[in-house]
Amino acid sequence: MFVVIFGRPGCPFCVRAQALAERLEASGAIEGHRYVDILVEGISKADMEKTIGKPVTTVPQIFVDQSHVGGFTEFDQYVREHDLLAQTSAG
């Protein structure tokens, strides 16, 4: 499982999404993650909307294995529903 996070500097939910992905990676729950700074990469909301197939109003926008999950709240919910942090609950 690989996670890609599209975000921007100064976004607290982007920071939280990165931290969660790092925890998942460290625990072995995912194979890895990539953070894409949309400003540095020149990615617009319109570009993301084309990829996702619906309007994008916020960041982060998160993909798990190329499937769009949503923002941080949806990513956090996805992790909980799939028990991905069960391995790290002790620490």
N, C-alpha and C positions, 0 to 999 in steps of 0.2 A: 504494500500500500504506500502510495506516495502523495504528499500533500503540497499544493501550490497555493500560496497566499498572495493576492494582489492587494497592495496597500499604498499608503503614502506617509511621509514623515509627519510626526506630530499627532498621529491618530492613536488614541489610547486603546481602541479595540484591535487595531493592527498589532500593537505591542502584545496584547493579551493573546491574540491568535498565534503569534510567533512563539511565545512562551509555552503555550499548550502544545504546539507542534514539536518544540524542542524536548518537552517532557515525554511525549509519545515516542520520539526517536530514541531518546536515551533509554527508555524502558524496553525498546525492541518491538513496540506495538506497530510502528510504521517503519518502512525502509528508509525514509528520508523526507525532507521537505525543502521547498525553495520559496524564498520571499522575493517578490517582484515589486520594486518601487515604480509605481505607474508614472511618476513625474520624470524620473531618470530615464525610463524606457520609452517615454513619449506615448503612453497608452491613454487614450481618452475614455470617458464614460461610454461614448458611442461605440468605440472599439469593443469594450467589454459587453455592451448590450448585444452586439452582433454575435459574439461568442456564446453568451448565456441564453439569448433568445427572449429576454424580457428587460424592461427598464431597470437601470442601475442608478440608485440614488446615494448609496453609501459605500464606504470601504470599511473593512476588507471584504473582498469577494474571494471565496475559498473553494478549491476543487480538491476532491479526493479521487485519485485514479482517473482524472480527466472528467469526472462528473461534478457538476456544480452543486455545492452543498448550501451555500448562502453566505451570510456574514458570521461574525464571531458567535453570536447566540446559537445559530443553527449548527455551527461546527461543534460547539461545546455540547449541544444536545446529541449530535451524531456520535460523539465520543462516548457519552454516557449510555446511549441506547445500544451501542455495540460493545460495551464493557472494555473499551480499549485501555482504560487506566486501572483495571483490576489488578494488573501486575505491579502497579506502583502505589497501591493504597497503603502499604506499610511504610512508605517513606517517600 
